[in-house]
Amino acid sequence: MIVNGFVFKNPLNARGLIAFVSLLFLLFFTTPTFGQTAEAEKNFTICKACHTIGGGKLVGPDLKGVTERREEAWLIKFIQNSQELVTAGDPIAVKVFEENNKVPMPPNPQLSAEQVKDILLYIKNGGKLPEGTISEATVSESSTEDDLEHSAELEEVLTKMEYDDARHLQTTFIVMIVLIFISLFDLFVTKIVQQRWIHTIVILISLIIGGEVIFVSATNLGRQQFYQPEQPIWFSHKVHAGQNQIDCQYCHFTVDKSMHAGIPPTQVCLNCHNQVKKGKVTGEAEIAKIFESVNNGQPIEWVKVHNLPDHVYFNHAQHVAIGKVDCEECHGAVEKMDEIIQVEDLSMGWCIECHRTREINIDNKFYDNYTKMHAQLASGDLKRATVTQIGGEDCQKCHY
């Protein structure tokens, strides 16, 4: 056998040499496999609240060796949406669910299949990154307190702006009343200013500005934009929904089934805080209040932030399940807030404007009864179907 000019009488020796050279190449020119990217560790922070890698069971099972116990395709589906597999009756998913006290794992639709594979590789390597790789999670954690402070400052500024606006309106109204009183007093008593037209102009301008102030104040009755009450526990949505990426519906699990989004029972908090008993910012003091509530049997008295007048009917399930409205469209970027603040005025005009612009899914069989709408769409008389076409501007839909 001839290889690059060398003659080998025994072909087996030639094959052995080739194999040996290939082995040397693999040893010296390849690197051990660790987490593919620094993003893997950052994404694993979502899992860290409930799992360890070789540290024993936390809220969920120890993940050491999980890549050997389960197929990769199954793990990707389970991590992205475990409850979907449980609901479908997947035997392994059901078994894992029941073995862990039926605590549902929050879905992670934001993670792509490639990102999940990256996390699995990170787990397989014992939670290690390639040598010299800068951990994104560490950088993120180091700036946590600064981010929280900046967020709190922003919320405080917004609240102060609203307070200042209200105060300026009150001041303007008082000034206008004083000007009217001075003009009338001079007109009929002191008569210092001889030109009556000056009094007339001052009074008219004061009445116009005062009327505008009254109109603005009247339209704001019952509205609480920038309302930010103090809560019994310093609970940060930025930490839970933002940094830990806990899905809104994990805590507010009735939002797609009920009129109300619902306040999560204390047991939901304990799903994680049975193990996580110290916060990065608040330490043990705030989390201890959860256990105090459980021990004394007194529910935590959370203060509702988003309120509507009693004569207004609003159904969360209708908007979330059917309308596919994202939480942040009404509640703002909650994942960036420490203490929740009402960012929209929730006025009727604001709701109507949404009804006029939001398109509906006409494939829903319920809308088959709207024959006139379908006929207009077919003829081209109606370019798109919005909530308005199904009664979104009818008074009795929200007021009855």
ZIFEN-V781720 format. One record per helix or strand. SS is the DSSP state (A for helix, B for strand). FROM is the first residue (numbers start at 0). TO is the last residue. If there is no record, write none. Layout:
SS_FROM_TO + SS_FROM_TO
This chain:
B_1_2 + B_5_6 + A_10_28 + B_34_34 + A_37_47 + A_65_68 + A_71_79 + A_81_87 + A_90_98 + A_112_123 + B_128_128 + A_135_141 + A_143_189 + A_195_218 + A_236_242 + A_247_250 + A_265_272 + B_278_278 + B_282_282 + A_284_295 + A_315_321 + A_326_330 + A_333_335 + A_347_356 + B_358_358 + A_364_368 + A_370_378 + B_385_385 + A_386_389 + A_394_397
